[in-house]
Amino acid sequence: MTAYQFTCTVHPQYLPEQSDPAQGIYAFAYTVTIRNTGQVAAQLISRHWVITDATGRVEEVKGLGVVGHQPLLKPGEGFEYTSWTRIATPHGTMSGSYFCVAEDGERFEAPIPAFALSADRSGLH
């Protein structure tokens, strides 16, 4: 078992009511579950997302915390939040990482595995 480890899972969902395909706007919600699977309590400090649409256009989003929070997670604890993004094509991908600091001062990155954004799977997530 790794001392410093957050495990992230993501469930994306297409938002047809927030999208306007005629204008090249496709909106997606994504629910992220972050779990401290390490052995030391740690705090999520910042996020870094890489959002790529079907044309290869990349947008990077960096910022402090997630949805206004910088959760401190003890081993075994989790934090879940939902956010959203918009891209110009009906398909794309997102991936990224969280920058975390453990209670003992150790810094580490928690990778967010790539996941698909797809307007085709509107009812599935």
C-alpha positions as CSV (number, residue, x, y, z in Angstrom):
1,M,0.0,0.0,0.0
2,T,1.2,3.5,-0.9
3,A,1.5,6.0,1.9
4,Y,0.3,8.9,-0.3
5,Q,-2.5,8.0,-2.7
6,F,-5.8,9.4,-3.8
7,T,-7.9,7.3,-6.1
8,C,-10.3,9.2,-8.5
9,T,-13.3,7.9,-10.4
10,V,-15.3,10.0,-12.8
11,H,-18.8,9.6,-14.2
12,P,-19.6,12.0,-17.1
13,Q,-23.0,12.8,-18.4
14,Y,-24.2,14.8,-21.4
15,L,-26.4,17.8,-20.7
16,P,-28.7,18.2,-23.7
17,E,-30.7,21.1,-21.9
18,Q,-27.4,23.1,-21.5
19,S,-26.2,22.4,-25.0
20,D,-26.8,24.1,-28.3
21,P,-25.3,21.9,-31.1
22,A,-26.3,24.4,-33.8
23,Q,-23.9,26.9,-32.0
24,G,-21.2,24.3,-31.4
25,I,-21.9,24.1,-27.7
26,Y,-21.9,20.7,-26.0
27,A,-22.3,20.7,-22.2
28,F,-21.3,17.8,-19.9
29,A,-21.5,17.3,-16.2
30,Y,-19.0,15.0,-14.4
31,T,-19.2,13.6,-10.9
32,V,-15.8,12.9,-9.4
33,T,-15.3,10.6,-6.4
34,I,-11.9,11.1,-4.6
35,R,-10.9,8.5,-2.1
36,N,-7.8,8.6,0.1
37,T,-6.5,5.1,-0.5
38,G,-3.2,5.9,1.1
39,Q,-2.0,5.6,4.7
40,V,-1.7,9.3,5.6
41,A,-4.3,12.0,5.8
42,A,-3.9,14.5,3.0
43,Q,-5.6,17.6,1.6
44,L,-6.5,18.3,-2.0
45,I,-5.0,21.8,-2.7
46,S,-5.5,22.4,-6.5
47,R,-6.7,20.9,-9.7
48,H,-5.4,20.7,-13.3
49,W,-7.7,19.5,-16.0
50,V,-6.9,18.9,-19.7
51,I,-10.0,19.1,-21.9
52,T,-9.7,18.0,-25.5
53,D,-12.4,18.2,-28.1
54,A,-12.8,16.1,-31.3
55,T,-10.8,18.6,-33.4
56,G,-7.8,18.3,-31.0
57,R,-8.4,21.7,-29.4
58,V,-7.0,21.6,-25.9
59,E,-8.1,23.7,-22.9
60,E,-6.3,23.5,-19.6
61,V,-8.1,24.5,-16.4
62,K,-6.1,25.1,-13.2
63,G,-7.3,26.4,-9.9
64,L,-7.4,26.0,-6.2
65,G,-9.6,23.3,-4.7
66,V,-12.7,21.8,-6.3
67,V,-16.1,23.5,-6.2
68,G,-14.9,25.9,-3.5
69,H,-13.5,23.1,-1.3
70,Q,-10.0,21.8,-0.3
71,P,-11.1,18.6,1.3
72,L,-8.9,17.0,4.0
73,L,-9.3,13.3,3.7
74,K,-8.2,10.7,6.3
75,P,-7.3,7.3,5.0
76,G,-10.4,5.6,3.7
77,E,-12.4,8.8,3.5
78,G,-13.9,10.1,0.3
79,F,-15.2,13.3,-1.2
80,E,-17.6,13.6,-4.1
81,Y,-18.5,16.6,-6.2
82,T,-20.1,17.4,-9.5
83,S,-18.9,20.1,-11.9
84,W,-19.4,20.7,-15.7
85,T,-17.6,21.8,-18.8
86,R,-18.5,22.8,-22.4
87,I,-16.7,21.8,-25.6
88,A,-17.3,22.7,-29.3
89,T,-17.8,19.1,-30.5
90,P,-20.1,16.2,-29.5
91,H,-17.1,14.1,-28.4
92,G,-14.0,14.8,-26.4
93,T,-11.9,13.7,-23.5
94,M,-10.9,15.0,-20.1
95,S,-8.0,14.0,-17.8
96,G,-6.0,15.7,-15.2
97,S,-4.6,15.6,-11.7
98,Y,-5.0,16.9,-8.2
99,F,-2.1,18.4,-6.3
100,C,-2.2,17.2,-2.7
101,V,-0.3,17.8,0.6
102,A,-0.2,15.1,3.2
103,E,-0.5,15.9,6.9
104,D,3.3,15.3,7.3
105,G,4.1,17.8,4.6
106,E,4.7,15.3,1.7
107,R,3.4,16.6,-1.6
108,F,2.0,14.3,-4.3
109,E,-0.1,14.3,-7.4
110,A,-3.3,12.3,-7.7
111,P,-3.9,11.4,-11.4
112,I,-7.4,11.6,-12.8
113,P,-7.7,8.9,-15.5
114,A,-8.9,10.1,-18.9
115,F,-12.6,9.7,-19.6
116,A,-14.8,10.3,-22.6
117,L,-17.2,13.1,-23.2
118,S,-19.9,11.8,-25.6
119,A,-23.2,13.4,-26.6
120,D,-24.2,10.0,-28.0
121,R,-24.5,8.3,-24.6
122,S,-27.0,10.9,-23.3
123,G,-28.8,8.5,-20.9
124,L,-25.9,6.5,-19.8
125,H,-23.2,7.1,-17.2
